Amino acid sequence: MKIAVLIPCYNEGVAIRKVVSDFHRVLPQAEIYVYDNNSTDNTVEEAKEAGAIIRYEPRQGKGNVVRRMFADIDADIYVMSDGDETYDIEAAPKLIQTLQDENLDMVIGARKEVDLNAYRVGHRWGNWMLTHLVQYFFKYPLEDMLSGFRVFSRRFVKSFPAQSGGFEIETELTVYALSSRLPIKEVETQYFARPQGSESKLSTYKDGMRILLMIVNLIKDERALFVFSWLSLFFFLLGLILGIPVISEFFRTGFVPRLPTTVLVVGLEMCAVFSLLVGFLLDSVAKNRKETRRLMYLQYNEKSGN
């Protein structure tokens, strides 16, 4: 089995040498790829000296790097990790073995912090909230949706329709697997604090909002009928509440004195009908999209490597 280790990097000169060296040690048969994303420090030099294969992605953002990595590299098993020395690289063989033994398409290294400084408070609570939001809508138990330490099968990587540009990529990977009903699993791994001199590129509020918007967008795409049915019900009930006094007065007097309210009620009820129709239409589109993704997924035979 050909194993490729994929490491997206932006200004990780402090940590990348050890990350690459550790992967060489625990996975001596693997090819280690470091994709530099416009680093301004010595990331490339450190990675080269550690024995990594260097590639470049000029479009800024982790999602852009992952899209490029998945397109460029051919392997049977893919290991993805950040280059910041926070993940438990010693666990990589265990994740690979789990993928093979249980015939999975993705194994997520669910982070268990061994250092209280590993997570910023905002990151911890943001991860919990966003993970449970996806868990609720896609009905699958998750502990760490935003972990960047993952192992993939070839057919997952080559059929994944990457759209994200930034740190939303982990969310998109997870939702793609859940909506496509692919076999995945979380395996608990240790999570360490960054080495001194290394700084996180993740903005708690800015990137957190982008991830939240990505989740909302994916829910709209993957569960359109659910979303627009509730929207239709909202318009219907609001119109009903505003319309009851108008209807009552009409039956009592035979007149409709509140013309603006009547127009508003009619508009709300029309919105309710249109929302439901849009939900059915988008649901059909989503089903066709899932069928297309499934056919793409089935094109890749794990044993033949085609």
Backbone torsions as a table, in degrees:
resi	resn	phi	psi	omega
1	MET	NA	129.0	177.7
2	LYS	-86.3	123.2	-178.4
3	ILE	-111.0	131.4	176.3
4	ALA	-119.1	130.5	175.2
5	VAL	-101.0	123.6	-176.4
6	LEU	-112.5	122.2	-177.4
7	ILE	-126.3	103.6	173.6
8	PRO	-74.4	136.5	-173.8
9	CYS	-137.6	137.6	169.3
10	TYR	-143.3	110.1	179.6
11	ASN	53.0	58.3	177.3
12	GLU	-118.3	36.2	-177.9
13	GLY	-60.6	-28.6	-179.0
14	VAL	-68.5	-34.7	-168.9
15	ALA	-113.7	-21.3	-166.7
16	ILE	-63.5	-34.0	-179.7
17	ARG	-59.7	-46.0	-179.6
18	LYS	-67.6	-38.4	179.0
19	VAL	-60.4	-48.7	-179.8
20	VAL	-64.0	-44.0	-179.6
21	SER	-62.1	-41.1	179.2
22	ASP	-65.1	-39.0	177.7
23	PHE	-67.1	-39.6	176.0
24	HIS	-60.0	-35.9	-177.6
25	ARG	-74.2	-44.5	-175.2
26	VAL	-85.7	-22.6	177.8
27	LEU	-130.8	70.5	-174.2
28	PRO	-63.0	-22.2	-178.6
29	GLN	-86.8	-6.6	-174.2
30	ALA	-87.4	153.8	170.6
31	GLU	-95.3	130.3	-175.4
32	ILE	-103.6	117.6	179.4
33	TYR	-110.2	127.4	173.2
34	VAL	-111.5	119.1	178.4
35	TYR	-100.5	110.8	-178.5
36	ASP	-84.7	134.6	-175.3
37	ASN	-115.7	62.0	177.5
38	ASN	68.1	39.6	178.7
39	SER	-64.2	145.2	178.9
40	THR	-109.3	3.1	178.6
41	ASP	-108.8	-153.8	-175.7
42	ASN	-97.7	29.4	-178.9
43	THR	-56.0	-48.9	-176.0
44	VAL	-63.0	-45.6	-179.2
45	GLU	-62.4	-44.9	-179.9
46	GLU	-63.4	-41.8	-179.6
47	ALA	-67.0	-39.7	178.0
48	LYS	-62.1	-46.1	-178.3
49	GLU	-65.6	-25.3	177.8
50	ALA	-83.0	-8.7	175.5
51	GLY	101.5	17.5	179.5
52	ALA	-84.2	155.1	171.2
53	ILE	-87.8	124.4	-173.5
54	ILE	-98.0	130.1	172.1
55	ARG	-129.4	167.4	-175.4
56	TYR	-131.4	145.9	171.2
57	GLU	-132.7	110.2	-175.5
58	PRO	-75.3	-23.5	179.4
59	ARG	-76.7	122.6	-173.6
60	GLN	-69.9	139.0	175.5
61	GLY	126.5	138.8	-177.4
62	LYS	-62.5	-38.9	179.6
63	GLY	-60.4	-39.6	177.5
64	ASN	-64.1	-38.0	179.3
65	VAL	-67.0	-44.7	-178.8
66	VAL	-63.5	-40.9	177.8
67	ARG	-58.3	-43.4	-179.2
68	ARG	-68.3	-42.4	-180.0
69	MET	-60.8	-47.0	-177.4
70	PHE	-63.5	-33.6	-179.9
71	ALA	-75.7	-36.7	-171.7
72	ASP	-80.5	-40.6	-165.2
73	ILE	-96.3	132.9	174.8
74	ASP	-107.7	127.2	178.6
75	ALA	-159.8	172.6	175.2
76	ASP	-90.8	-34.7	179.3
77	ILE	-134.4	136.8	-179.4
78	TYR	-117.4	132.0	174.4
79	VAL	-113.5	123.7	179.0
80	MET	-113.9	133.6	-179.8
81	SER	-149.1	154.0	172.7
82	ASP	-78.5	162.7	-177.9
83	GLY	-100.1	27.2	-172.6
84	ASP	-104.6	6.7	175.5
85	GLU	67.6	24.8	179.6
86	THR	-98.9	-19.4	-176.4
87	TYR	-92.1	155.6	-178.1
88	ASP	-85.0	87.7	-176.1
89	ILE	-64.0	-26.9	177.3
90	GLU	-59.5	-22.0	-178.2
91	ALA	-84.5	-6.8	-176.7
92	ALA	-56.5	-46.6	177.7
93	PRO	-59.6	-35.2	178.6
94	LYS	-65.8	-41.7	179.0
95	LEU	-64.8	-41.1	178.6
96	ILE	-64.3	-43.9	179.9
97	GLN	-62.6	-39.5	177.6
98	THR	-62.8	-43.0	178.5
99	LEU	-58.9	-44.0	-177.1
100	GLN	-74.1	-48.0	-174.7
101	ASP	-64.1	-36.1	-176.1
102	GLU	-103.0	7.9	176.4
103	ASN	53.1	52.8	-177.2
104	LEU	-97.8	168.8	175.7
105	ASP	-108.7	-19.8	176.0
106	MET	-153.2	134.9	172.8
107	VAL	-121.3	126.0	-178.7
108	ILE	-101.9	128.6	174.1
109	GLY	-80.6	91.6	-178.6
110	ALA	-68.8	123.7	-171.1
111	ARG	-79.1	130.5	171.3
112	LYS	-120.4	111.0	-172.6
113	GLU	-69.6	134.3	177.2
114	VAL	-105.2	-1.9	-180.0
115	ASP	-138.5	127.2	-178.2
116	LEU	-61.5	-19.1	179.4
117	ASN	-87.6	-1.3	-177.5
118	ALA	-64.9	-41.2	179.1
119	TYR	-107.6	138.9	163.2
120	ARG	-76.4	150.6	-175.9
121	VAL	-56.4	-44.6	-179.8
122	GLY	-61.7	-38.9	178.8
123	HIS	-65.4	-42.4	-177.7
124	ARG	-60.4	-51.9	-177.6
125	TRP	-71.6	-34.9	176.8
126	GLY	-63.2	-43.1	178.3
127	ASN	-61.8	-43.8	-179.9
128	TRP	-61.3	-45.9	-177.5
129	MET	-65.5	-48.3	-176.9
130	LEU	-67.6	-38.6	178.2
131	THR	-62.6	-44.2	-178.6
132	HIS	-72.2	-25.9	175.1
133	LEU	-65.4	-47.1	177.4
134	VAL	-65.5	-40.4	178.7
135	GLN	-58.5	-41.3	-178.9
136	TYR	-66.8	-47.1	-174.3
137	PHE	-77.4	-27.6	-177.4
138	PHE	-109.7	6.5	169.3
139	LYS	53.8	50.2	177.2
140	TYR	-142.7	130.7	-178.1
141	PRO	-70.5	121.6	179.8
142	LEU	-128.9	148.7	176.3
143	GLU	-112.9	-32.8	-173.8
144	ASP	-149.6	79.0	-177.8
145	MET	-65.9	-26.6	-172.1
146	LEU	-95.9	9.4	177.7
147	SER	-63.5	136.3	177.1
148	GLY	-95.3	4.1	-179.4
149	PHE	-101.1	103.9	-173.4
150	ARG	-142.6	156.4	173.9
151	VAL	-124.4	136.4	-175.8
152	PHE	-127.1	153.5	168.2
153	SER	-81.8	164.6	178.4
154	ARG	-62.8	-44.1	-175.3
155	ARG	-68.2	-27.7	174.3
156	PHE	-66.5	-50.3	-175.8
157	VAL	-61.5	-44.2	-173.6
158	LYS	-80.8	-11.0	177.4
159	SER	-109.4	-0.2	-177.2
160	PHE	-76.8	120.1	-177.5
161	PRO	-88.3	73.6	-173.8
162	ALA	-60.5	129.4	178.4
163	GLN	-122.6	-24.6	-173.3
164	SER	-68.3	151.3	176.7
165	GLY	-107.1	-23.8	-174.0
166	GLY	-127.3	-139.7	-175.7
167	PHE	-74.2	2.5	175.5
168	GLU	-74.5	-6.9	-171.6
169	ILE	-59.9	-38.5	179.4
170	GLU	-63.3	-38.4	176.7
171	THR	-62.6	-44.9	-179.1
172	GLU	-64.8	-40.2	177.3
173	LEU	-59.2	-44.8	-177.0
174	THR	-68.9	-46.3	-178.6
175	VAL	-66.4	-36.8	176.2
176	TYR	-58.6	-45.8	-179.5
177	ALA	-64.6	-42.4	-177.6
178	LEU	-70.2	-44.3	-178.4
179	SER	-69.7	-27.4	178.2
180	SER	-89.6	-2.4	179.1
181	ARG	57.5	42.6	176.9
182	LEU	-83.6	149.6	-179.6
183	PRO	-73.7	118.2	179.7
184	ILE	-134.6	167.9	179.2
185	LYS	-157.4	148.8	171.9
186	GLU	-101.8	137.6	175.8
187	VAL	-124.8	126.6	-176.8
188	GLU	-67.3	130.5	177.4
189	THR	-133.9	158.6	-179.9
190	GLN	-75.7	151.0	-180.0
191	TYR	-132.2	126.3	-172.5
192	PHE	-110.1	162.4	173.8
193	ALA	-72.9	153.8	176.2
194	ARG	-64.7	149.8	175.7
195	PRO	-66.9	155.8	-179.3
196	GLN	-59.6	133.4	-179.1
197	GLY	96.3	-8.8	178.8
198	SER	-101.3	138.4	-176.9
199	GLU	-123.1	142.2	177.9
200	SER	-70.1	139.9	177.9
201	LYS	-92.8	-5.0	-176.9
202	LEU	-84.8	123.2	175.3
203	SER	-89.6	122.5	-174.6
204	THR	-54.4	-48.4	-173.1
205	TYR	-88.8	-47.8	-177.4
206	LYS	-63.8	-52.2	-179.3
207	ASP	-72.3	-32.1	175.8
208	GLY	-60.9	-41.7	178.0
209	MET	-67.0	-38.3	178.6
210	ARG	-65.5	-38.7	177.8
211	ILE	-66.5	-41.6	178.4
212	LEU	-61.3	-43.9	178.4
213	LEU	-64.5	-35.7	176.3
214	MET	-63.8	-42.0	178.4
215	ILE	-61.6	-46.2	179.4
216	VAL	-59.6	-43.7	-179.4
217	ASN	-64.8	-41.3	-180.0
218	LEU	-68.8	-37.1	176.3
219	ILE	-63.4	-42.0	178.1
220	LYS	-62.5	-40.3	-179.0
221	ASP	-72.8	-43.0	-172.0
222	GLU	-89.3	-25.5	-179.0
223	ARG	-131.1	54.7	-174.2
224	ALA	-62.1	-42.9	-177.7
225	LEU	-63.3	-39.1	177.9
226	PHE	-62.1	-47.5	-176.7
227	VAL	-65.8	-49.0	-174.6
228	PHE	-77.3	-21.0	173.2
229	SER	-67.6	-42.5	177.0
230	TRP	-67.4	-37.8	176.7
231	LEU	-64.1	-40.6	176.9
232	SER	-62.9	-42.6	179.2
233	LEU	-63.7	-38.6	178.0
234	PHE	-61.1	-48.9	179.3
235	PHE	-61.8	-41.3	-178.3
236	PHE	-63.3	-47.1	-178.2
237	LEU	-68.1	-39.0	178.3
238	LEU	-63.5	-43.5	176.9
239	GLY	-64.1	-36.7	179.0
240	LEU	-66.2	-43.2	-179.6
241	ILE	-63.0	-43.7	179.3
242	LEU	-73.2	-26.6	-174.9
243	GLY	-86.1	-22.4	-177.7
244	ILE	-57.5	-47.6	178.3
245	PRO	-61.8	-37.3	-179.6
246	VAL	-65.9	-45.5	180.0
247	ILE	-65.1	-41.9	179.7
248	SER	-61.2	-43.9	-179.5
249	GLU	-67.0	-34.6	178.4
250	PHE	-64.6	-44.7	-180.0
251	PHE	-68.1	-27.5	-178.5
252	ARG	-81.8	-38.2	-173.1
253	THR	-116.7	-19.3	-176.3
254	GLY	82.1	7.0	-179.6
255	PHE	-121.2	158.3	175.6
256	VAL	-122.2	83.7	-176.0
257	PRO	-75.6	-23.1	-176.8
258	ARG	-95.6	70.4	-175.5
259	LEU	-62.6	-45.1	178.1
260	PRO	-58.7	-41.5	178.5
261	THR	-64.4	-39.6	179.3
262	THR	-62.3	-44.0	178.6
263	VAL	-62.3	-41.5	178.7
264	LEU	-62.7	-43.0	179.8
265	VAL	-62.2	-46.4	178.2
266	VAL	-60.2	-41.9	178.5
267	GLY	-62.6	-41.3	179.1
268	LEU	-64.9	-41.1	179.9
269	GLU	-68.8	-34.3	175.2
270	MET	-66.7	-39.7	176.0
271	CYS	-61.1	-37.0	178.5
272	ALA	-62.5	-44.9	179.8
273	VAL	-65.7	-46.5	-178.7
274	PHE	-64.3	-38.5	179.0
275	SER	-61.6	-42.1	179.2
276	LEU	-65.2	-42.0	178.2
277	LEU	-63.6	-42.5	177.1
278	VAL	-61.1	-39.3	178.4
279	GLY	-60.2	-45.6	178.4
280	PHE	-64.1	-40.9	-179.8
281	LEU	-64.4	-49.6	-179.6
282	LEU	-66.7	-29.6	176.4
283	ASP	-64.9	-39.6	176.9
284	SER	-65.6	-41.3	177.4
285	VAL	-61.7	-43.0	-179.8
286	ALA	-62.4	-39.9	179.4
287	LYS	-65.0	-41.6	177.4
288	ASN	-64.0	-39.4	178.5
289	ARG	-64.3	-41.2	178.8
290	LYS	-65.2	-38.5	178.1
291	GLU	-63.7	-41.2	178.5
292	THR	-63.9	-42.9	178.1
293	ARG	-63.5	-38.8	179.9
294	ARG	-63.9	-41.3	178.5
295	LEU	-65.2	-39.8	176.4
296	MET	-62.5	-43.0	-179.7
297	TYR	-61.2	-41.3	-176.6
298	LEU	-75.1	-11.6	178.6
299	GLN	-69.3	-22.5	-173.9
300	TYR	-99.6	114.4	-179.4
301	ASN	-91.1	119.9	-175.9
302	GLU	-61.2	-38.6	-172.9
303	LYS	-78.1	-36.5	-178.4
304	SER	-82.9	-23.1	-178.2
305	GLY	79.7	8.0	179.9
306	ASN	-82.2	NA	NA
